[in-house]
């Protein structure tokens, strides 16, 4: 097949769609990508990229059609400008793409407006588009953006309905998304459960000095990913205070990644004298994560308390499970349910620092052999439910129209 992928985010930004494209190309399909100038998560254009210097490029034999975009910057207004600039410039770029394609595959972690360039490309190229939903809109605007204006929400609700209506299929990363999308007047027969997998380099590896030397000494509980408001990482730091006050000074909390809330989190650590218990190691390439995970005792996933997040499976859950490590889940709903069903660790309610602290102490206190068993359970569950090659097979069948 010849597939046009449309995503506001793509390499060198770190998103799952990068690996999906590589996987499809490895299987002999022709892939091209319409995307924007990389600027996530820092809000600044990556080195070597600029608004005026936008140009197409090739990565791993995948042609990338680069659209202009205004960078995210900081604050809600800049973010909205960022979203709508991709609608405008991405749509113009979509009109310029030539060649024959069989279908369009749209990756939508947010915003929903990525569907507008997709509709334009679909009409121009006379091919269907398949829309992979990672976030629920307009619910995400309230949950992650704090927007409650009924006119703004109504506007995005209407846009969402139009995008889903015109899609050939609507793929959802969580079973919990289905009813919400059906209530947006989407044909239930269009909706297909298609969860995230993870890159093939996420696998169990042996600890090496390259990574253990960067970690603090002690029992390391590691978070990897975006340091943003949606991740409710202040809950994790509040749990760290409780754990420290109870005398478990050997428990260390490690944060890998960057994001808009990093400065606030670091300030909280300083204000609460947590410097001996909490370590920010910054952003590292995704391919390094298995090494850091191997140097950790436990991995943690955290989200805010909100209806939309209870319906979501954080994609880091799959990466954690694939590396065969025990997991602490500080979240509600689907993500917590997976950790519990897999017998891969312990789950606590979203934003409940006391429960999280109890679980941290509990997983620290059990035997090393019990934690290893949790890790084995995690890997087994990943292979059964989220294995990469299995899900690539399913995606190809969906895009061919046989599912």
N, C-alpha and C positions, 0 to 999 in steps of 0.2 A: 504493500500500500504506500501511497504518497500522502503523508499526514502533515498538515499545518498545525502547529501547536501555538496557542495564544495564551500568554501569561504576562502580567505586569512585572513579574519577578523571574529572573533566570540567571544562569552563570554570568559573572562570578559571584552573584548572590547565592546564598546557601539555602536552596529549597528542594523538596522531594522531586519536583518536576524535572530537575537536571538528570537524575538517575533514571526516571521513566523514559526520557528521550534517549539516553544512552542504551537502555535495555531494548527499546524498540528498534534502534539502529543496529544493535548487535544481532537482531533477528532478521535483518535484511530489509527493513522498511526505510523509505526515504523520509527524513524528518527535516523540516524547516521550522523556525521559531520566530514569531512576532513578539517582541518584548520592548522594555524601556531601558533607559540609561540606568545602570546599577547605582542604587543609593540607599539600600536597606541593609542593616537597621540603623546606621548612624545618622541618616538624614542628609548626608553629604555625598556628592558624586565620588565614586571610587577613583583612585589614582589612574590617570591615563584617559579619563572620560570627562566630557564637558558638554554643556547644553549646545554650544555652537559647533563643537567638533564631533557631533554624532555621525557615526558611519556604521554600515553593516560589517559583519565579520564572520569568521568561521571558527567553530570550536569542535574538535573531534569529528570533523567532516560534517558537522551540522551547521547549515547556514543560518545566521542570526540576523533578522531584520530589526534594526534598532530604531525605535521611535524616540523622539524628543519627549522630555517630561520635566516638570519643575520638581526639584528635590523636596523630600519630606520635611526637612528642617525640624523645628520643634514647635509643638502646639497644635491644637485642633484645626485652626484656620489653615495653616500651612499644609496639614495633612489632606484637607478637603481640596485645596488647590492642586496638590499632588495627584489625587484621584482623578479629578476632572481634566487635568492636563493630559493624562494618558487617554482619556476618552477622546479628546480632540485630536491630539497628535497621533495616537494609535489608530484612530479611524482613518486619518489621512494616509498613514503608512499602509493600512490594510487595502486601501484603494489602489495602491501602487504595486502590490505584489502580483507578479505574473507567474504563469506556469499552470500545470494541471495537477490538481490534488483530488484525493478521494474523499477526504473528510477533514474536519477541524476538531481538534481536541483542546478544550479550554480548561485551564487550571485556575481555580478561584479560592485562594485562601482569604481574600479580602483585597479590594472591594468588589462588590457585585458588578460594578460598572465595566469591568473587563469584558462583560458580555456584549457591550455595545459595539466595540470594534469587531467582535466575533460575528455579530449579526450582519454587519456591513460586509465583512469578508465572505460570509456564507452566501449572501445575495450576489456579490460580484462574481464569485467563483462557481456559483450554482451547485454547492455541495452542503451536506448537513453538518451541524456542529453538535458535539457531545460535551456537556457541561459538568465538570467535576467539582462538587460543592464541598469546600473545607470549612466554611463559616456560614452561619445562617444570617441572612439579611431580611429586614432591617434590624433584627434583634441585636446583631453585633454592634450597631451604632450606640445602643443604650448600654450594653454590657461592657464594652471596651472603651467606648468614646464618651459615655456619660450624656448622650444626646437624648432628650425626652420631648422635644418639640413635635407636636402631632403633625404639623404640616411637612416638616422634613422627613419624618418617619413615613408619612403617607406617600410622599413623593418617591422614596426609595422602595416602598412596598409595591407601588405600581410598576416601577422599572423592573423589579425582581420578577413579578408575574409575567411581564412581557418576555423577558429573557428565557424563563423556564418554558413558557408556552411555545416559543419558536425553536427550542432545542429538540433535537431528535431523541435524545435520552438525557436524563438528569442523574448523574452518579453521585452517591452520597457516601462520605467516609465513615459514617456512623449510622447504625440502625435507628438511633434516636432522632435522626433528622427527618425521617419519612413523614410522620404525621404533621409536623410543622409545615413541610413543603406541600403536602396534600391540602392543608388548610389555606394555602395560597392559590388554590384553584388549579393545581397541577394534576394532570392525569396520572393516577397511581400506576398505570401500566408503563409509564415513562421512567419510573424511578428504579434504579438498580443500586444495591448495596455494593460499594467498591471501596474497601478500606485502604489505608496507606500501608505500604510495606516499608522497606528501608534499603539503603544502599548495600551492595554485596560486601563491602568492607566491614560492615557491622557484624561482628562474629566474636566468639570467645577467643581471647589471646592471652598469652602468659605475661605477667608483669615484667617490665624491663626498666633499668635505671633511667633511660631517657625520659620516662614519665614519673616513676616513683620518686625521683630526685626533685621533681617540681611540686610534689604534694607535701602537705604538712605531715609530721609524724603523728601517729594516733589512729583512731577509728574514723575513717573518712566517709562522710555522707555527701554525695556529689550531685549538684544540679548542673545540667548542660542545656544551653539554649538562650533565647531572647530574655533579657532582663527588663521586662516591661510590666506595666500595671496589671495586665490580665493574668500574669503568672502569680500574683499575690505573694511575692517573695518576702514582704514584711511579715507575713504569717510564719514563714520559715525562720526568720531572724528572731521573732518573738518566742518561737519554740526553742531556739538556741539559748535565749536568756534563761528560760525555765530549766533546761538541761544543765546549764552551767551552775545555776543557783542550787540545784540538787546534788552538786558535787561530781558530776560526770565530766571531768575536765579532759578526759581522753577523747571525747567525741568532738570531731572537727567538721565544720560545714564548708564545703568548697563550691564556688560558683565559677563555671566556665561559660564565657559568653560576654556579650555586650548588649546595650539597649538604652532606651530613653530614661529608665529609672535607675541606672547604675549609680549615678552620683548621689541620689537620695538614699539608696541602700548603704553606700559607703559612709555617708554622714550618720545614718542610724547606728551603724557599727561603732563609729567613733564616739557618738553621744552616749552609747550604752556600754562602752568599755568591753567590746566583744572581739577586739583585735587578736586576742590569743586563741579564739575559737572559730573565727570566720576568715576565709581566704578568698579573695577575688583574683583569679588567674588570667582573666581577660579572654579574648576571642582566639580560637585556634582553628586550623582547618578541620573539616568534618572527619577526614581520614585519620586524624589523630585521636578522635574520641574513644575508639576501642582501647587504645593504650592508656588513656586517662581512666576509663572505666575499670580496666584490669587493676589499676593502682588504687582503686576505691573499694570500700567494703560494701557500700550500699548506694543505690542511685535514687534520686527523688524527683517526683513530678508534682507540680502545684498549680492550682488555678483559683481564680476568684469564685465566690459563692454567687452563682447566677444561673438562671434557667438554661441559657444557651450553653454555658460551659458544662453543665451536667449532661447535656446531650452529645458532647464532643468527646472524641478519643484523641488526646494530645498525641501528635505524631512521635514525640520522643518516647512514648511508651513502647512502640514497636522497636525502636533502636535499643532501648534498655533490655527488652526481652531477648532480642537477637544476640546480645552480648553475654547472655546467661548470668545476669547479676540479680540479686534480690532488690526489690523495689519498695520504697515508701511512697504512697499516694496521698497527697493532701488535696483531695478534690472529691466532688460528688459524681454520682451517676455512672455513665458508661466507662470512663477511664478507671475509676475505682473498682467497678465490677470486674473488669478484665484482670486486674492484679489479684483480686480475691479468687476468681474462678480458676486462675492459673496456679493458685497456691504459691505465688511468687514473692509474697511479702505481706505488708500490712497497709490498710487504708484508713484514713481519718477524714472527717467531714471538712469540707472547704472552709478556710479561714478559721479553723479551730486549732489555735496554737497549743493549747493544753493537750488535746488528743494527739497531735503530731509529736509533741515532746514525749508523751507516754510510749508511743510506738517506736520512737527513736531509741529510747532507753530499753524497750523490750527487745528490739532486734539486735541491739548491742549486747544484751545480757544472755541471749541464747547461745548455744554452742556453735562453733565454726562449722561443724558438720551439718547442723540444721540450716545454716545460711547457704552452704553449698547445695543442699537439697533444694532450697528455694530457687537458686540459680539454675539448676537442672530443670526444674519445673517451668521456669520462665522460658528457657530455650525450646523446650518441647512444645509449649503453647504457641510460641512464635512460628515454629515449623508447621504446626497444624492449621493455624488461622491466617498468618500474615506473610508466609514465605514469598520471596521476591519473584521467583520464576513462575510459581503457581499463579500469582496475581497478574503477571505480564501475559500469561496465556489467556486469562479471563479478559483482560483489556482488549487484546487483539480480537477476540470473538465479539466483544461489544462493538468495536469500531467497524468490524466487518458486517454487522447487522444480524448476527446469528444468535445473539442473546437479547 
